[in-house]
Amino acid sequence: MTAPSSRGPLNEIQRYQQGKSALPGHEAPLKLSSNESAYGSSDAAREAYVATRDLLHRYPDGSQTALREAIAEVHGLPAEQIVCGNGSEELIGLVVRCYVNAGDEVLLTRNHFVMCPIYARAQGAEVLLAEERDDVVDVDALLRAVTPRTRVVIVANPNNPTGTYAPRADIARLVDALPEDVVLILDGAYAEYVTEEDFDDGATYAVERANVVVTHTFSKIYGLAGLRVGWAVAPPAIIDTINRLRTPFNVSAAALAAATAAMRDQAFVAEARRRNREALDVLLPGIRALGFAVTNSVANFYLIDLSTVAGANTADAVMHLEANGVIPRPAGPDGRLRITVGTPNENQRVLELLAAYRAGLS
Ligand SMILES: *Cc1c(COP(=O)(O)O)cnc(C)c1O
């Protein structure tokens, strides 16, 4: 018997591993492995979600009009240049499927969102990684790595798992120097957290240029990861191409309703941003005071390098945290420790456990 053979490139792909959520022996572990929001979701979003329950027999609005208009108003963007997806990862995947052929190249940064190489390889494309400078996206390294075969460049800004960002001037340089037939995806999954003045998500380029796509998600600061909603702003021709390939009902009615209400509740977003910034201002110095290195994160997670303390390493620190009911995530090409920002009490717990781990080394 011969089994059906799947397309060749798929055999080379390693499956995405979801952040751990359960710990044997811990009934309610503290899950800090998936960058979910510590502050839940807006009341307005939850009410809108519940209100959809009597219309579950109806298909959702495939044109996503109400949600696109809410996004357009809040962000000052043209609604016709917005498309929503089943999470922003669906939109990134759609762009790759729309623009990348077998034999093409997709250019990423050394630290990148792990679904990106999967989408690229599924097309039979080659994945190239540009080096970073001190854990920050290096625009010059990216531009040097562009070849005539490059079709798509993907930069998460802020990046994951580093949490660092490339300032507005760097993104401007990248947009200006990139060949116009190369699609640039700026993944803004954590953009809403950034309070720095020199940060910009690049949406203006998506409106004005022919080759820039900016994605955002409701999974992080909006606290709606379980609903699966993301959105992209892109040039009209790219929106049109995505709309040919996406399933018309990729965002459910409940997700559309909740996300629309969430987008209109910017007070909730501002409060989450403020609390996250406050938490980082405690966490990052606290970790450095223990002797560990940590990235200059502006997102809702941080990446710890344990090797700055003799005898410390990621695997042992994970064991120590998990033995005490806290789930972090080893992440990135060099296996550092990524931890999601929690509530003040949760963050204090993490700092105490890291201090105890460090004390146990000597
Ligand atoms: C979490 C995350 C996303 C968001 O994915 P969704 O599909 O919208 O939940 C996108 N990019 C990066 C880098 C992320 O970390």
The ligand as a Gaussian input file, in Angstrom:
#p B3LYP/6-31G(d) Opt

LIG

0 1
 C        1.582000      36.838000      19.526000
 C        2.203000      37.266000      18.255000
 C        1.423000      37.485000      17.126000
 C       -0.072000      37.432000      17.214000
 O       -0.589000      36.269000      16.735000
 P       -2.169000      36.149000      16.631000
 O       -2.331000      35.180000      15.533000
 O       -2.725000      37.481000      16.271000
 O       -2.656000      35.654000      17.946000
 C        2.018000      37.891000      15.954000
 N        3.351000      38.093000      15.904000
 C        4.133000      37.910000      16.975000
 C        5.574000      38.193000      16.880000
 C        3.582000      37.474000      18.176000
 O        4.370000      37.270000      19.222000

